[in-house]
């Protein structure tokens, strides 16, 4: 069974590449603060955060990554 690809919803290859790059940037920023046992699940959550933001308004991958980091951390605090 293959895992779902949340980036596929974006359809446009340029948007997919931008979201993938934003995910790499954002994840590299937060990864160190995530317990190793939680990393895979939290990385998947970051992917969905980035994709949800990319659907709203994509823009530059770095700017998209910064917005994703903020949303990722806001949702983590509320838990």
C-alpha positions as CSV (number, residue, x, y, z in Angstrom):
1,X,0.0,0.0,0.0
2,X,1.4,3.4,-0.9
3,X,1.2,6.4,1.4
4,X,-1.0,9.3,0.2
5,X,0.9,12.2,-1.3
6,X,-0.6,15.4,0.1
7,X,1.4,17.5,-2.4
8,X,-0.6,16.0,-5.3
9,X,-3.6,18.2,-4.4
10,X,-1.6,21.2,-5.6
11,X,-1.5,19.7,-9.2
12,X,0.9,22.4,-10.7
13,X,4.4,21.0,-10.7
14,X,5.8,24.5,-9.8
15,X,3.5,24.7,-6.8
16,X,4.4,21.2,-5.7
17,X,8.1,22.0,-5.9
18,X,7.6,25.2,-4.0
19,X,5.7,23.4,-1.2
20,X,8.2,20.6,-1.1
21,X,11.1,23.1,-0.7
22,X,9.1,25.0,2.0
23,X,8.6,21.7,3.8
24,X,12.3,21.0,3.8
25,X,13.1,24.5,5.1
26,X,10.4,24.4,7.8
27,X,11.2,20.9,9.0
28,X,14.9,21.6,9.2
29,X,14.0,24.5,11.6
30,X,11.8,22.5,13.9
31,X,13.2,19.0,13.7
32,X,15.7,19.4,16.5
33,X,13.0,20.2,19.0
34,X,10.9,17.1,18.2
35,X,11.5,13.9,20.2
36,X,12.9,11.2,18.0
37,X,9.9,8.9,18.6
38,X,7.6,11.7,17.3
39,X,9.6,12.8,14.3
40,X,7.9,10.8,11.5
41,X,4.4,11.8,12.7
42,X,5.3,15.4,13.2
43,X,7.0,15.6,9.8
44,X,3.9,14.3,8.2
45,X,1.9,17.0,10.1
46,X,4.3,19.6,8.8
47,X,3.7,18.4,5.3
48,X,-0.1,18.9,5.7
49,X,0.5,22.4,7.3
50,X,2.6,23.5,4.3
51,X,0.1,22.1,1.8
52,X,-2.8,23.8,3.5
53,X,-1.0,27.1,3.4
54,X,0.1,26.5,-0.2
55,X,-3.5,26.1,-1.2
56,X,-4.4,29.4,0.3
57,X,-1.5,31.3,-1.2
58,X,1.8,29.9,-2.1
59,X,4.5,32.5,-2.7
60,X,8.2,32.2,-2.1
61,X,9.2,28.8,-0.4
62,X,11.0,30.6,2.4
63,X,8.0,32.8,3.2
64,X,5.7,29.8,3.0
65,X,8.1,27.9,5.3
66,X,8.0,30.7,7.9
67,X,4.2,30.7,7.9
68,X,4.1,26.9,8.2
69,X,6.5,27.1,11.2
70,X,4.3,29.6,12.9
71,X,1.1,27.5,12.3
72,X,2.9,24.3,13.3
73,X,4.1,25.7,16.6
74,X,0.8,27.4,17.4
75,X,-1.1,24.1,17.0
76,X,1.6,22.3,19.1
77,X,1.2,24.8,22.0
78,X,-2.6,24.3,22.1
79,X,-2.4,20.6,22.5
